[in-house]
């Protein structure tokens, strides 16, 4: 009787312990599942938060990049403004002089000649103002646009001709074949920025070699353009002071400059335009006191 009671008691205790263990195990499993779900939800929320932060960061970087580009364009225009308005005043002065002479001239042929020259000066002013407007307009980044390389080179030459003239430098650009223009898929203002930076720097280099080595012979900046099966190759070649070997690897870096009043923005922008907007490449070869050549390759996929 005592044995049966003890067995019954032991069985009951064992059953209670087993039941409690099952309940505890179930609770642990439930808690573990809840914890896993919480971890999954937390991970998902963290991923979404990281994605939003990344998207917002990219938006801010894009806005900052656009502001940076706009500031650079304003700085470029400010640096060129003296030459631009000097060249604008030349035809305006001619028009005024011709009109004054017409008042006192009674020779019909001479009047006709002066009227023709006045019209030509007026057209030159109109063309010049058109180029200025093109250069300072804000690019439509999302619009489908293209630029004629020859046309934009002509615009840039007109904008830099005063600077070149005052430094004794000749700018040579290729003539466009009337039946074969070359268009590339980029806003005209952006390709102008590229050419202005490279050609303006080349003129500075030509001026510097004249100052340092008292070279009296005229320096030159020559632009060549070659179209081939893989795209087009543009070279900007100057006879200037060249770039030191220790500086060549750093010229594309923001804020790096060897000019006393330089900002270090120009070549960094050039590299961005060539590589990210034109999907091309740019290289430089330079020798001190002999000159520099920038070579730009633009793939066929970017030809419009």
URZI-V892673 format. One record per residue. RES is the residue in one small letter. PSI is psi in whole degrees, -180 to 180 (999 if undefined). Layout:
BEGIN
res=RES psi=PSI
res=RES psi=PSI
END
This chain:
BEGIN
res=x psi=-46
res=x psi=-39
res=x psi=-43
res=x psi=-38
res=x psi=-43
res=x psi=-39
res=x psi=-42
res=x psi=-43
res=x psi=-45
res=x psi=-41
res=x psi=-42
res=x psi=-44
res=x psi=-43
res=x psi=-41
res=x psi=-43
res=x psi=-44
res=x psi=-42
res=x psi=-40
res=x psi=-45
res=x psi=-40
res=x psi=-42
res=x psi=-44
res=x psi=-43
res=x psi=-41
res=x psi=-40
res=x psi=-40
res=x psi=-42
res=x psi=-43
res=x psi=-44
res=x psi=-44
res=x psi=-41
res=x psi=-41
res=x psi=-42
res=x psi=-42
res=x psi=-41
res=x psi=-43
res=x psi=-41
res=x psi=-42
res=x psi=-41
res=x psi=-44
res=x psi=-42
res=x psi=-42
res=x psi=-42
res=x psi=-44
res=x psi=-40
res=x psi=-40
res=x psi=-42
res=x psi=-40
res=x psi=-44
res=x psi=-39
res=x psi=-44
res=x psi=-41
res=x psi=-43
res=x psi=-44
res=x psi=-44
res=x psi=-39
res=x psi=-42
res=x psi=-39
res=x psi=-45
res=x psi=-41
res=x psi=-38
res=x psi=-44
res=x psi=-44
res=x psi=-39
res=x psi=-42
res=x psi=-40
res=x psi=-41
res=x psi=-46
res=x psi=-40
res=x psi=-42
res=x psi=-40
res=x psi=-41
res=x psi=-40
res=x psi=-42
res=x psi=-42
res=x psi=-47
res=x psi=-39
res=x psi=-41
res=x psi=-30
res=x psi=-7
res=x psi=-39
res=x psi=-49
res=x psi=-39
res=x psi=-48
res=x psi=-25
res=x psi=-47
res=x psi=-26
res=x psi=-34
res=x psi=-28
res=x psi=-55
res=x psi=-31
res=x psi=-42
res=x psi=-41
res=x psi=-43
res=x psi=-46
res=x psi=-43
res=x psi=-44
res=x psi=-42
res=x psi=-38
res=x psi=-40
res=x psi=-34
res=x psi=-35
res=x psi=-35
res=x psi=4
res=x psi=134
res=x psi=-4
res=x psi=117
res=x psi=-43
res=x psi=-41
res=x psi=-39
res=x psi=-45
res=x psi=-41
res=x psi=-43
res=x psi=-36
res=x psi=-40
res=x psi=-42
res=x psi=-33
res=x psi=-43
res=x psi=-42
res=x psi=-42
res=x psi=-38
res=x psi=-42
res=x psi=-38
res=x psi=-42
res=x psi=-44
res=x psi=-43
res=x psi=-41
res=x psi=-44
res=x psi=-37
res=x psi=-42
res=x psi=-39
res=x psi=-45
res=x psi=-42
res=x psi=-36
res=x psi=-25
res=x psi=-1
res=x psi=157
res=x psi=125
res=x psi=141
res=x psi=97
res=x psi=-27
res=x psi=0
res=x psi=150
res=x psi=110
res=x psi=162
res=x psi=160
res=x psi=138
res=x psi=117
res=x psi=-43
res=x psi=-44
res=x psi=-45
res=x psi=-33
res=x psi=-39
res=x psi=-42
res=x psi=-47
res=x psi=-39
res=x psi=-44
res=x psi=-37
res=x psi=-28
res=x psi=-1
res=x psi=-35
res=x psi=-46
res=x psi=-43
res=x psi=-43
res=x psi=-41
res=x psi=-17
res=x psi=6
res=x psi=36
res=x psi=138
res=x psi=132
res=x psi=124
res=x psi=124
res=x psi=154
res=x psi=147
res=x psi=142
res=x psi=134
res=x psi=128
res=x psi=-30
res=x psi=7
res=x psi=70
res=x psi=158
res=x psi=115
res=x psi=141
res=x psi=153
res=x psi=85
res=x psi=153
res=x psi=137
res=x psi=-37
res=x psi=-37
res=x psi=-41
res=x psi=-31
res=x psi=-44
res=x psi=-43
res=x psi=-50
res=x psi=-40
res=x psi=-46
res=x psi=-50
res=x psi=-44
res=x psi=-38
res=x psi=-43
res=x psi=-39
res=x psi=-40
res=x psi=-42
res=x psi=-41
res=x psi=-38
res=x psi=-40
res=x psi=-40
res=x psi=-40
res=x psi=-30
res=x psi=-39
res=x psi=-45
res=x psi=-34
res=x psi=11
res=x psi=44
res=x psi=122
res=x psi=-18
res=x psi=148
res=x psi=135
res=x psi=170
res=x psi=152
res=x psi=119
res=x psi=129
res=x psi=127
res=x psi=151
res=x psi=126
res=x psi=125
res=x psi=134
res=x psi=-178
res=x psi=-26
res=x psi=0
res=x psi=-137
res=x psi=152
res=x psi=126
res=x psi=130
res=x psi=135
res=x psi=111
res=x psi=127
res=x psi=162
res=x psi=31
res=x psi=-157
res=x psi=-14
res=x psi=173
res=x psi=134
res=x psi=142
res=x psi=-37
res=x psi=-13
res=x psi=-19
res=x psi=-42
res=x psi=-11
res=x psi=-3
res=x psi=-22
res=x psi=-4
res=x psi=137
res=x psi=139
res=x psi=-3
res=x psi=128
res=x psi=150
res=x psi=2
res=x psi=142
res=x psi=-36
res=x psi=18
res=x psi=158
res=x psi=-18
res=x psi=13
res=x psi=-31
res=x psi=-58
res=x psi=-29
res=x psi=-40
res=x psi=-41
res=x psi=-47
res=x psi=-40
res=x psi=-46
res=x psi=-47
res=x psi=-48
res=x psi=-39
res=x psi=-27
res=x psi=-34
res=x psi=-6
res=x psi=36
res=x psi=-155
res=x psi=156
res=x psi=135
res=x psi=164
res=x psi=139
res=x psi=131
res=x psi=147
res=x psi=131
res=x psi=136
res=x psi=6
res=x psi=-26
res=x psi=178
res=x psi=145
res=x psi=122
res=x psi=129
res=x psi=123
res=x psi=127
res=x psi=125
res=x psi=121
res=x psi=160
res=x psi=-33
res=x psi=-20
res=x psi=-2
res=x psi=129
res=x psi=999
END
